[in-house]
Amino acid sequence: MHRLAFSKADTAKFISHLDLMRTFQRAFLRAGIAIKHTEGFNPHAFVSIPLPLSVGFSSSCEVLECQVLNTPLEEVPQRMNAALPAGITVQRCYDGGRPVKELAYVNYIVTLEYETGAPFGAESAIQNLLSRPALVVEKRSKKAKSGKVEVDLIPLIARATVEEGRDTIAMDLVLKAQNPGLNPELLLTAIRANCPDAAPDYASIHRRAVLNPQFQPWA
């Protein structure tokens, strides 16, 4: 198994997960790079992304798994980048290392933007919110009869720092990645519900690193 480390930025961050998979499959064809396909009557390219990125998020640490068949791994990034759309950049192709189950945490940078400057006391209000012993919000769930389920966010937050600028507040977050993982959009929901004065006019979310259980880079 091989892995491609790639980034997703600019307008490419609005490409959905399924469309991203199709984009990579077409890019492999255009680049002339053969990859392993499933067997059977209707074979399809064997590609997977262990931790799908939400639409609208940017990232500098995405990983795609595949099996390259006829190309030296060091040639893959250049050939793929020539075939991929703007905003998606492959940094390297390498032999798969740690198993996906060891992907434990994700480091996000969430930037809250305010048109008229960060409200007075917003930084401390958000920090206090993230320091609560419990922070329960509702989220959608296909498994629940009501379509919603309550979840406590605090056990899913490993680390959180909040820093205020003139027109922004930046949250540096290390969140559980899976089983269960925490989407940082739920933290924005909690801020709007519990600290309405600190609710941003706009928020951007960037995935900066994926980490193992020891908070070291997962690859």
MIDOBA-763668 format. One record per residue (C-alpha): residue in three letters; y, z, x; residue number from 1. Coordinates in nm, 2 decimals, always signed. Layout:
% residues N
<rec><type>ALA</type><yy>Y</yy><zz>Z</zz><xx>X</xx><seq>NUM</seq></rec>
...
% end
This chain:
% residues 219
<rec><type>MET</type><yy>+0.00</yy><zz>+0.00</zz><xx>+0.00</xx><seq>1</seq></rec>
<rec><type>HIS</type><yy>+0.35</yy><zz>-0.09</zz><xx>+0.12</xx><seq>2</seq></rec>
<rec><type>ARG</type><yy>+0.69</yy><zz>+0.04</zz><xx>+0.01</xx><seq>3</seq></rec>
<rec><type>LEU</type><yy>+1.03</yy><zz>-0.12</zz><xx>+0.00</xx><seq>4</seq></rec>
<rec><type>ALA</type><yy>+1.33</yy><zz>+0.11</zz><xx>+0.04</xx><seq>5</seq></rec>
<rec><type>PHE</type><yy>+1.63</yy><zz>-0.04</zz><xx>-0.14</xx><seq>6</seq></rec>
<rec><type>SER</type><yy>+1.97</yy><zz>+0.04</zz><xx>-0.29</xx><seq>7</seq></rec>
<rec><type>LYS</type><yy>+2.11</yy><zz>-0.04</zz><xx>-0.63</xx><seq>8</seq></rec>
<rec><type>ALA</type><yy>+2.49</yy><zz>-0.06</zz><xx>-0.66</xx><seq>9</seq></rec>
<rec><type>ASP</type><yy>+2.79</yy><zz>-0.23</zz><xx>-0.83</xx><seq>10</seq></rec>
<rec><type>THR</type><yy>+2.69</yy><zz>-0.44</zz><xx>-1.13</xx><seq>11</seq></rec>
<rec><type>ALA</type><yy>+2.32</yy><zz>-0.42</zz><xx>-1.04</xx><seq>12</seq></rec>
<rec><type>LYS</type><yy>+2.32</yy><zz>-0.06</zz><xx>-1.16</xx><seq>13</seq></rec>
<rec><type>PHE</type><yy>+2.32</yy><zz>-0.19</zz><xx>-1.52</xx><seq>14</seq></rec>
<rec><type>ILE</type><yy>+1.99</yy><zz>-0.37</zz><xx>-1.47</xx><seq>15</seq></rec>
<rec><type>SER</type><yy>+1.73</yy><zz>-0.19</zz><xx>-1.67</xx><seq>16</seq></rec>
<rec><type>HIS</type><yy>+1.40</yy><zz>-0.07</zz><xx>-1.52</xx><seq>17</seq></rec>
<rec><type>LEU</type><yy>+1.19</yy><zz>-0.35</zz><xx>-1.68</xx><seq>18</seq></rec>
<rec><type>ASP</type><yy>+1.44</yy><zz>-0.62</zz><xx>-1.58</xx><seq>19</seq></rec>
<rec><type>LEU</type><yy>+1.45</yy><zz>-0.48</zz><xx>-1.23</xx><seq>20</seq></rec>
<rec><type>MET</type><yy>+1.07</yy><zz>-0.51</zz><xx>-1.20</xx><seq>21</seq></rec>
<rec><type>ARG</type><yy>+1.09</yy><zz>-0.87</zz><xx>-1.32</xx><seq>22</seq></rec>
<rec><type>THR</type><yy>+1.38</yy><zz>-0.93</zz><xx>-1.07</xx><seq>23</seq></rec>
<rec><type>PHE</type><yy>+1.16</yy><zz>-0.82</zz><xx>-0.78</xx><seq>24</seq></rec>
<rec><type>GLN</type><yy>+0.87</yy><zz>-1.02</zz><xx>-0.89</xx><seq>25</seq></rec>
<rec><type>ARG</type><yy>+1.08</yy><zz>-1.34</zz><xx>-0.91</xx><seq>26</seq></rec>
<rec><type>ALA</type><yy>+1.24</yy><zz>-1.25</zz><xx>-0.57</xx><seq>27</seq></rec>
<rec><type>PHE</type><yy>+0.90</yy><zz>-1.23</zz><xx>-0.40</xx><seq>28</seq></rec>
<rec><type>LEU</type><yy>+0.82</yy><zz>-1.58</zz><xx>-0.53</xx><seq>29</seq></rec>
<rec><type>ARG</type><yy>+1.16</yy><zz>-1.72</zz><xx>-0.42</xx><seq>30</seq></rec>
<rec><type>ALA</type><yy>+1.12</yy><zz>-1.55</zz><xx>-0.08</xx><seq>31</seq></rec>
<rec><type>GLY</type><yy>+0.77</yy><zz>-1.70</zz><xx>-0.03</xx><seq>32</seq></rec>
<rec><type>ILE</type><yy>+0.62</yy><zz>-1.35</zz><xx>+0.01</xx><seq>33</seq></rec>
<rec><type>ALA</type><yy>+0.27</yy><zz>-1.32</zz><xx>-0.14</xx><seq>34</seq></rec>
<rec><type>ILE</type><yy>+0.19</yy><zz>-0.98</zz><xx>-0.29</xx><seq>35</seq></rec>
<rec><type>LYS</type><yy>-0.13</yy><zz>-0.84</zz><xx>-0.45</xx><seq>36</seq></rec>
<rec><type>HIS</type><yy>-0.19</yy><zz>-0.92</zz><xx>-0.81</xx><seq>37</seq></rec>
<rec><type>THR</type><yy>-0.41</yy><zz>-0.75</zz><xx>-1.07</xx><seq>38</seq></rec>
<rec><type>GLU</type><yy>-0.74</yy><zz>-0.91</zz><xx>-1.14</xx><seq>39</seq></rec>
<rec><type>GLY</type><yy>-0.85</yy><zz>-1.05</zz><xx>-1.47</xx><seq>40</seq></rec>
<rec><type>PHE</type><yy>-0.77</yy><zz>-1.33</zz><xx>-1.71</xx><seq>41</seq></rec>
<rec><type>ASN</type><yy>-0.39</yy><zz>-1.28</zz><xx>-1.69</xx><seq>42</seq></rec>
<rec><type>PRO</type><yy>-0.31</yy><zz>-1.14</zz><xx>-1.35</xx><seq>43</seq></rec>
<rec><type>HIS</type><yy>+0.04</yy><zz>-1.01</zz><xx>-1.28</xx><seq>44</seq></rec>
<rec><type>ALA</type><yy>+0.21</yy><zz>-0.88</zz><xx>-0.97</xx><seq>45</seq></rec>
<rec><type>PHE</type><yy>+0.12</yy><zz>-0.53</zz><xx>-0.87</xx><seq>46</seq></rec>
<rec><type>VAL</type><yy>+0.46</yy><zz>-0.36</zz><xx>-0.83</xx><seq>47</seq></rec>
<rec><type>SER</type><yy>+0.57</yy><zz>-0.02</zz><xx>-0.93</xx><seq>48</seq></rec>
<rec><type>ILE</type><yy>+0.88</yy><zz>+0.21</zz><xx>-0.89</xx><seq>49</seq></rec>
<rec><type>PRO</type><yy>+0.76</yy><zz>+0.57</zz><xx>-0.88</xx><seq>50</seq></rec>
<rec><type>LEU</type><yy>+1.09</yy><zz>+0.72</zz><xx>-1.01</xx><seq>51</seq></rec>
<rec><type>PRO</type><yy>+1.27</yy><zz>+0.48</zz><xx>-1.25</xx><seq>52</seq></rec>
<rec><type>LEU</type><yy>+1.65</yy><zz>+0.50</zz><xx>-1.23</xx><seq>53</seq></rec>
<rec><type>SER</type><yy>+1.85</yy><zz>+0.53</zz><xx>-1.55</xx><seq>54</seq></rec>
<rec><type>VAL</type><yy>+2.07</yy><zz>+0.24</zz><xx>-1.65</xx><seq>55</seq></rec>
<rec><type>GLY</type><yy>+2.43</yy><zz>+0.29</zz><xx>-1.51</xx><seq>56</seq></rec>
<rec><type>PHE</type><yy>+2.32</yy><zz>+0.51</zz><xx>-1.21</xx><seq>57</seq></rec>
<rec><type>SER</type><yy>+2.37</yy><zz>+0.38</zz><xx>-0.86</xx><seq>58</seq></rec>
<rec><type>SER</type><yy>+2.13</yy><zz>+0.47</zz><xx>-0.58</xx><seq>59</seq></rec>
<rec><type>SER</type><yy>+2.08</yy><zz>+0.44</zz><xx>-0.21</xx><seq>60</seq></rec>
<rec><type>CYS</type><yy>+1.72</yy><zz>+0.56</zz><xx>-0.20</xx><seq>61</seq></rec>
<rec><type>GLU</type><yy>+1.51</yy><zz>+0.36</zz><xx>-0.44</xx><seq>62</seq></rec>
<rec><type>VAL</type><yy>+1.14</yy><zz>+0.29</zz><xx>-0.36</xx><seq>63</seq></rec>
<rec><type>LEU</type><yy>+0.92</yy><zz>+0.00</zz><xx>-0.48</xx><seq>64</seq></rec>
<rec><type>GLU</type><yy>+0.55</yy><zz>+0.00</zz><xx>-0.42</xx><seq>65</seq></rec>
<rec><type>CYS</type><yy>+0.36</yy><zz>-0.32</zz><xx>-0.36</xx><seq>66</seq></rec>
<rec><type>GLN</type><yy>+0.10</yy><zz>-0.48</zz><xx>-0.13</xx><seq>67</seq></rec>
<rec><type>VAL</type><yy>+0.24</yy><zz>-0.75</zz><xx>+0.10</xx><seq>68</seq></rec>
<rec><type>LEU</type><yy>-0.02</yy><zz>-1.00</zz><xx>+0.20</xx><seq>69</seq></rec>
<rec><type>ASN</type><yy>+0.11</yy><zz>-1.28</zz><xx>+0.43</xx><seq>70</seq></rec>
<rec><type>THR</type><yy>+0.43</yy><zz>-1.16</zz><xx>+0.58</xx><seq>71</seq></rec>
<rec><type>PRO</type><yy>+0.51</yy><zz>-0.92</zz><xx>+0.87</xx><seq>72</seq></rec>
<rec><type>LEU</type><yy>+0.67</yy><zz>-0.61</zz><xx>+0.72</xx><seq>73</seq></rec>
<rec><type>GLU</type><yy>+0.98</yy><zz>-0.64</zz><xx>+0.95</xx><seq>74</seq></rec>
<rec><type>GLU</type><yy>+1.06</yy><zz>-0.98</zz><xx>+0.80</xx><seq>75</seq></rec>
<rec><type>VAL</type><yy>+1.05</yy><zz>-0.87</zz><xx>+0.44</xx><seq>76</seq></rec>
<rec><type>PRO</type><yy>+1.40</yy><zz>-0.71</zz><xx>+0.41</xx><seq>77</seq></rec>
<rec><type>GLN</type><yy>+1.59</yy><zz>-1.02</zz><xx>+0.53</xx><seq>78</seq></rec>
<rec><type>ARG</type><yy>+1.38</yy><zz>-1.26</zz><xx>+0.32</xx><seq>79</seq></rec>
<rec><type>MET</type><yy>+1.40</yy><zz>-1.05</zz><xx>+0.01</xx><seq>80</seq></rec>
<rec><type>ASN</type><yy>+1.78</yy><zz>-0.99</zz><xx>+0.04</xx><seq>81</seq></rec>
<rec><type>ALA</type><yy>+1.83</yy><zz>-1.37</zz><xx>+0.04</xx><seq>82</seq></rec>
<rec><type>ALA</type><yy>+1.65</yy><zz>-1.39</zz><xx>-0.29</xx><seq>83</seq></rec>
<rec><type>LEU</type><yy>+1.78</yy><zz>-1.08</zz><xx>-0.47</xx><seq>84</seq></rec>
<rec><type>PRO</type><yy>+2.10</yy><zz>-1.06</zz><xx>-0.68</xx><seq>85</seq></rec>
<rec><type>ALA</type><yy>+2.41</yy><zz>-0.90</zz><xx>-0.56</xx><seq>86</seq></rec>
<rec><type>GLY</type><yy>+2.40</yy><zz>-0.52</zz><xx>-0.56</xx><seq>87</seq></rec>
<rec><type>ILE</type><yy>+2.03</yy><zz>-0.49</zz><xx>-0.47</xx><seq>88</seq></rec>
<rec><type>THR</type><yy>+1.96</yy><zz>-0.45</zz><xx>-0.10</xx><seq>89</seq></rec>
<rec><type>VAL</type><yy>+1.63</yy><zz>-0.39</zz><xx>+0.07</xx><seq>90</seq></rec>
<rec><type>GLN</type><yy>+1.67</yy><zz>-0.17</zz><xx>+0.38</xx><seq>91</seq></rec>
<rec><type>ARG</type><yy>+1.31</yy><zz>-0.17</zz><xx>+0.51</xx><seq>92</seq></rec>
<rec><type>CYS</type><yy>+0.95</yy><zz>-0.24</zz><xx>+0.42</xx><seq>93</seq></rec>
<rec><type>TYR</type><yy>+0.69</yy><zz>+0.00</zz><xx>+0.56</xx><seq>94</seq></rec>
<rec><type>ASP</type><yy>+0.34</yy><zz>+0.13</zz><xx>+0.51</xx><seq>95</seq></rec>
<rec><type>GLY</type><yy>+0.32</yy><zz>+0.39</zz><xx>+0.23</xx><seq>96</seq></rec>
<rec><type>GLY</type><yy>+0.33</yy><zz>+0.75</zz><xx>+0.34</xx><seq>97</seq></rec>
<rec><type>ARG</type><yy>+0.35</yy><zz>+1.06</zz><xx>+0.12</xx><seq>98</seq></rec>
<rec><type>PRO</type><yy>+0.17</yy><zz>+1.04</zz><xx>-0.22</xx><seq>99</seq></rec>
<rec><type>VAL</type><yy>+0.39</yy><zz>+1.01</zz><xx>-0.52</xx><seq>100</seq></rec>
<rec><type>LYS</type><yy>+0.29</yy><zz>+1.36</zz><xx>-0.64</xx><seq>101</seq></rec>
<rec><type>GLU</type><yy>+0.49</yy><zz>+1.50</zz><xx>-0.34</xx><seq>102</seq></rec>
<rec><type>LEU</type><yy>+0.81</yy><zz>+1.35</zz><xx>-0.48</xx><seq>103</seq></rec>
<rec><type>ALA</type><yy>+0.95</yy><zz>+1.68</zz><xx>-0.59</xx><seq>104</seq></rec>
<rec><type>TYR</type><yy>+1.33</yy><zz>+1.67</zz><xx>-0.60</xx><seq>105</seq></rec>
<rec><type>VAL</type><yy>+1.62</yy><zz>+1.43</zz><xx>-0.63</xx><seq>106</seq></rec>
<rec><type>ASN</type><yy>+1.96</yy><zz>+1.47</zz><xx>-0.48</xx><seq>107</seq></rec>
<rec><type>TYR</type><yy>+2.24</yy><zz>+1.34</zz><xx>-0.71</xx><seq>108</seq></rec>
<rec><type>ILE</type><yy>+2.61</yy><zz>+1.32</zz><xx>-0.67</xx><seq>109</seq></rec>
<rec><type>VAL</type><yy>+2.78</yy><zz>+1.34</zz><xx>-1.01</xx><seq>110</seq></rec>
<rec><type>THR</type><yy>+3.15</yy><zz>+1.27</zz><xx>-1.00</xx><seq>111</seq></rec>
<rec><type>LEU</type><yy>+3.36</yy><zz>+1.38</zz><xx>-1.30</xx><seq>112</seq></rec>
<rec><type>GLU</type><yy>+3.68</yy><zz>+1.18</zz><xx>-1.33</xx><seq>113</seq></rec>
<rec><type>TYR</type><yy>+4.00</yy><zz>+1.29</zz><xx>-1.52</xx><seq>114</seq></rec>
<rec><type>GLU</type><yy>+4.28</yy><zz>+1.06</zz><xx>-1.61</xx><seq>115</seq></rec>
<rec><type>THR</type><yy>+4.55</yy><zz>+1.33</zz><xx>-1.58</xx><seq>116</seq></rec>
<rec><type>GLY</type><yy>+4.39</yy><zz>+1.54</zz><xx>-1.31</xx><seq>117</seq></rec>
<rec><type>ALA</type><yy>+4.11</yy><zz>+1.80</zz><xx>-1.31</xx><seq>118</seq></rec>
<rec><type>PRO</type><yy>+4.19</yy><zz>+2.06</zz><xx>-1.58</xx><seq>119</seq></rec>
<rec><type>PHE</type><yy>+4.29</yy><zz>+2.41</zz><xx>-1.46</xx><seq>120</seq></rec>
<rec><type>GLY</type><yy>+3.98</yy><zz>+2.63</zz><xx>-1.42</xx><seq>121</seq></rec>
<rec><type>ALA</type><yy>+3.73</yy><zz>+2.34</zz><xx>-1.47</xx><seq>122</seq></rec>
<rec><type>GLU</type><yy>+3.56</yy><zz>+2.39</zz><xx>-1.13</xx><seq>123</seq></rec>
<rec><type>SER</type><yy>+3.49</yy><zz>+2.76</zz><xx>-1.19</xx><seq>124</seq></rec>
<rec><type>ALA</type><yy>+3.39</yy><zz>+2.70</zz><xx>-1.55</xx><seq>125</seq></rec>
<rec><type>ILE</type><yy>+3.13</yy><zz>+2.44</zz><xx>-1.44</xx><seq>126</seq></rec>
<rec><type>GLN</type><yy>+3.01</yy><zz>+2.66</zz><xx>-1.16</xx><seq>127</seq></rec>
<rec><type>ASN</type><yy>+2.97</yy><zz>+2.95</zz><xx>-1.39</xx><seq>128</seq></rec>
<rec><type>LEU</type><yy>+2.78</yy><zz>+2.73</zz><xx>-1.64</xx><seq>129</seq></rec>
<rec><type>LEU</type><yy>+2.53</yy><zz>+2.62</zz><xx>-1.37</xx><seq>130</seq></rec>
<rec><type>SER</type><yy>+2.49</yy><zz>+2.99</zz><xx>-1.26</xx><seq>131</seq></rec>
<rec><type>ARG</type><yy>+2.38</yy><zz>+3.11</zz><xx>-1.60</xx><seq>132</seq></rec>
<rec><type>PRO</type><yy>+2.03</yy><zz>+3.27</zz><xx>-1.63</xx><seq>133</seq></rec>
<rec><type>ALA</type><yy>+1.95</yy><zz>+3.01</zz><xx>-1.90</xx><seq>134</seq></rec>
<rec><type>LEU</type><yy>+2.12</yy><zz>+2.69</zz><xx>-2.02</xx><seq>135</seq></rec>
<rec><type>VAL</type><yy>+1.94</yy><zz>+2.54</zz><xx>-2.32</xx><seq>136</seq></rec>
<rec><type>VAL</type><yy>+2.02</yy><zz>+2.19</zz><xx>-2.45</xx><seq>137</seq></rec>
<rec><type>GLU</type><yy>+1.86</yy><zz>+1.96</zz><xx>-2.70</xx><seq>138</seq></rec>
<rec><type>LYS</type><yy>+1.71</yy><zz>+1.63</zz><xx>-2.58</xx><seq>139</seq></rec>
<rec><type>ARG</type><yy>+1.53</yy><zz>+1.34</zz><xx>-2.75</xx><seq>140</seq></rec>
<rec><type>SER</type><yy>+1.15</yy><zz>+1.35</zz><xx>-2.74</xx><seq>141</seq></rec>
<rec><type>LYS</type><yy>+0.91</yy><zz>+1.10</zz><xx>-2.89</xx><seq>142</seq></rec>
<rec><type>LYS</type><yy>+0.64</yy><zz>+1.37</zz><xx>-2.90</xx><seq>143</seq></rec>
<rec><type>ALA</type><yy>+0.84</yy><zz>+1.62</zz><xx>-3.12</xx><seq>144</seq></rec>
<rec><type>LYS</type><yy>+0.82</yy><zz>+1.56</zz><xx>-3.50</xx><seq>145</seq></rec>
<rec><type>SER</type><yy>+1.19</yy><zz>+1.62</zz><xx>-3.53</xx><seq>146</seq></rec>
<rec><type>GLY</type><yy>+1.26</yy><zz>+1.37</zz><xx>-3.25</xx><seq>147</seq></rec>
<rec><type>LYS</type><yy>+1.43</yy><zz>+1.64</zz><xx>-3.04</xx><seq>148</seq></rec>
<rec><type>VAL</type><yy>+1.32</yy><zz>+1.93</zz><xx>-2.82</xx><seq>149</seq></rec>
<rec><type>GLU</type><yy>+1.50</yy><zz>+2.22</zz><xx>-2.66</xx><seq>150</seq></rec>
<rec><type>VAL</type><yy>+1.49</yy><zz>+2.25</zz><xx>-2.28</xx><seq>151</seq></rec>
<rec><type>ASP</type><yy>+1.62</yy><zz>+2.51</zz><xx>-2.04</xx><seq>152</seq></rec>
<rec><type>LEU</type><yy>+1.80</yy><zz>+2.33</zz><xx>-1.75</xx><seq>153</seq></rec>
<rec><type>ILE</type><yy>+1.83</yy><zz>+2.62</zz><xx>-1.51</xx><seq>154</seq></rec>
<rec><type>PRO</type><yy>+1.47</yy><zz>+2.62</zz><xx>-1.39</xx><seq>155</seq></rec>
<rec><type>LEU</type><yy>+1.50</yy><zz>+2.25</zz><xx>-1.31</xx><seq>156</seq></rec>
<rec><type>ILE</type><yy>+1.81</yy><zz>+2.30</zz><xx>-1.09</xx><seq>157</seq></rec>
<rec><type>ALA</type><yy>+1.71</yy><zz>+2.38</zz><xx>-0.73</xx><seq>158</seq></rec>
<rec><type>ARG</type><yy>+2.06</yy><zz>+2.36</zz><xx>-0.58</xx><seq>159</seq></rec>
<rec><type>ALA</type><yy>+2.41</yy><zz>+2.30</zz><xx>-0.72</xx><seq>160</seq></rec>
<rec><type>THR</type><yy>+2.75</yy><zz>+2.30</zz><xx>-0.56</xx><seq>161</seq></rec>
<rec><type>VAL</type><yy>+3.08</yy><zz>+2.21</zz><xx>-0.73</xx><seq>162</seq></rec>
<rec><type>GLU</type><yy>+3.39</yy><zz>+2.08</zz><xx>-0.55</xx><seq>163</seq></rec>
<rec><type>GLU</type><yy>+3.72</yy><zz>+1.99</zz><xx>-0.70</xx><seq>164</seq></rec>
<rec><type>GLY</type><yy>+3.96</yy><zz>+1.72</zz><xx>-0.59</xx><seq>165</seq></rec>
<rec><type>ARG</type><yy>+4.29</yy><zz>+1.62</zz><xx>-0.74</xx><seq>166</seq></rec>
<rec><type>ASP</type><yy>+4.15</yy><zz>+1.39</zz><xx>-1.01</xx><seq>167</seq></rec>
<rec><type>THR</type><yy>+3.78</yy><zz>+1.46</zz><xx>-0.98</xx><seq>168</seq></rec>
<rec><type>ILE</type><yy>+3.51</yy><zz>+1.72</zz><xx>-0.97</xx><seq>169</seq></rec>
<rec><type>ALA</type><yy>+3.20</yy><zz>+1.64</zz><xx>-0.76</xx><seq>170</seq></rec>
<rec><type>MET</type><yy>+2.87</yy><zz>+1.81</zz><xx>-0.83</xx><seq>171</seq></rec>
<rec><type>ASP</type><yy>+2.61</yy><zz>+1.79</zz><xx>-0.55</xx><seq>172</seq></rec>
<rec><type>LEU</type><yy>+2.28</yy><zz>+1.86</zz><xx>-0.73</xx><seq>173</seq></rec>
<rec><type>VAL</type><yy>+1.92</yy><zz>+1.89</zz><xx>-0.62</xx><seq>174</seq></rec>
<rec><type>LEU</type><yy>+1.71</yy><zz>+1.86</zz><xx>-0.94</xx><seq>175</seq></rec>
<rec><type>LYS</type><yy>+1.34</yy><zz>+1.86</zz><xx>-1.02</xx><seq>176</seq></rec>
<rec><type>ALA</type><yy>+1.21</yy><zz>+1.50</zz><xx>-1.00</xx><seq>177</seq></rec>
<rec><type>GLN</type><yy>+0.90</yy><zz>+1.51</zz><xx>-1.23</xx><seq>178</seq></rec>
<rec><type>ASN</type><yy>+0.66</yy><zz>+1.72</zz><xx>-1.43</xx><seq>179</seq></rec>
<rec><type>PRO</type><yy>+0.92</yy><zz>+1.78</zz><xx>-1.57</xx><seq>180</seq></rec>
<rec><type>GLY</type><yy>+1.22</yy><zz>+1.61</zz><xx>-1.42</xx><seq>181</seq></rec>
<rec><type>LEU</type><yy>+1.59</yy><zz>+1.66</zz><xx>-1.51</xx><seq>182</seq></rec>
<rec><type>ASN</type><yy>+1.82</yy><zz>+1.38</zz><xx>-1.59</xx><seq>183</seq></rec>
<rec><type>PRO</type><yy>+2.17</yy><zz>+1.47</zz><xx>-1.47</xx><seq>184</seq></rec>
<rec><type>GLU</type><yy>+2.31</yy><zz>+1.33</zz><xx>-1.80</xx><seq>185</seq></rec>
<rec><type>LEU</type><yy>+2.18</yy><zz>+1.64</zz><xx>-1.97</xx><seq>186</seq></rec>
<rec><type>LEU</type><yy>+2.41</yy><zz>+1.85</zz><xx>-1.75</xx><seq>187</seq></rec>
<rec><type>LEU</type><yy>+2.70</yy><zz>+1.64</zz><xx>-1.87</xx><seq>188</seq></rec>
<rec><type>THR</type><yy>+2.59</yy><zz>+1.71</zz><xx>-2.22</xx><seq>189</seq></rec>
<rec><type>ALA</type><yy>+2.58</yy><zz>+2.08</zz><xx>-2.14</xx><seq>190</seq></rec>
<rec><type>ILE</type><yy>+2.93</yy><zz>+2.07</zz><xx>-1.99</xx><seq>191</seq></rec>
<rec><type>ARG</type><yy>+3.07</yy><zz>+1.89</zz><xx>-2.30</xx><seq>192</seq></rec>
<rec><type>ALA</type><yy>+2.91</yy><zz>+2.14</zz><xx>-2.53</xx><seq>193</seq></rec>
<rec><type>ASN</type><yy>+2.99</yy><zz>+2.46</zz><xx>-2.34</xx><seq>194</seq></rec>
<rec><type>CYS</type><yy>+3.30</yy><zz>+2.38</zz><xx>-2.14</xx><seq>195</seq></rec>
<rec><type>PRO</type><yy>+3.49</yy><zz>+2.12</zz><xx>-2.35</xx><seq>196</seq></rec>
<rec><type>ASP</type><yy>+3.81</yy><zz>+2.16</zz><xx>-2.15</xx><seq>197</seq></rec>
<rec><type>ALA</type><yy>+3.62</yy><zz>+2.05</zz><xx>-1.84</xx><seq>198</seq></rec>
<rec><type>ALA</type><yy>+3.46</yy><zz>+1.75</zz><xx>-2.01</xx><seq>199</seq></rec>
<rec><type>PRO</type><yy>+3.54</yy><zz>+1.44</zz><xx>-1.80</xx><seq>200</seq></rec>
<rec><type>ASP</type><yy>+3.70</yy><zz>+1.12</zz><xx>-1.92</xx><seq>201</seq></rec>
<rec><type>TYR</type><yy>+3.44</yy><zz>+0.93</zz><xx>-1.71</xx><seq>202</seq></rec>
<rec><type>ALA</type><yy>+3.14</yy><zz>+1.03</zz><xx>-1.50</xx><seq>203</seq></rec>
<rec><type>SER</type><yy>+2.95</yy><zz>+0.84</zz><xx>-1.23</xx><seq>204</seq></rec>
<rec><type>ILE</type><yy>+2.60</yy><zz>+0.93</zz><xx>-1.11</xx><seq>205</seq></rec>
<rec><type>HIS</type><yy>+2.46</yy><zz>+0.84</zz><xx>-0.77</xx><seq>206</seq></rec>
<rec><type>ARG</type><yy>+2.11</yy><zz>+0.91</zz><xx>-0.65</xx><seq>207</seq></rec>
<rec><type>ARG</type><yy>+2.14</yy><zz>+0.99</zz><xx>-0.28</xx><seq>208</seq></rec>
<rec><type>ALA</type><yy>+1.80</yy><zz>+1.11</zz><xx>-0.17</xx><seq>209</seq></rec>
<rec><type>VAL</type><yy>+1.45</yy><zz>+1.18</zz><xx>-0.29</xx><seq>210</seq></rec>
<rec><type>LEU</type><yy>+1.28</yy><zz>+1.49</zz><xx>-0.14</xx><seq>211</seq></rec>
<rec><type>ASN</type><yy>+0.95</yy><zz>+1.65</zz><xx>-0.09</xx><seq>212</seq></rec>
<rec><type>PRO</type><yy>+0.87</yy><zz>+2.01</zz><xx>-0.19</xx><seq>213</seq></rec>
<rec><type>GLN</type><yy>+1.02</yy><zz>+2.13</zz><xx>+0.14</xx><seq>214</seq></rec>
<rec><type>PHE</type><yy>+1.35</yy><zz>+1.95</zz><xx>+0.06</xx><seq>215</seq></rec>
<rec><type>GLN</type><yy>+1.28</yy><zz>+1.69</zz><xx>+0.33</xx><seq>216</seq></rec>
<rec><type>PRO</type><yy>+1.31</yy><zz>+1.32</zz><xx>+0.27</xx><seq>217</seq></rec>
<rec><type>TRP</type><yy>+1.02</yy><zz>+1.17</zz><xx>+0.09</xx><seq>218</seq></rec>
<rec><type>ALA</type><yy>+0.90</yy><zz>+0.83</zz><xx>+0.20</xx><seq>219</seq></rec>
% end
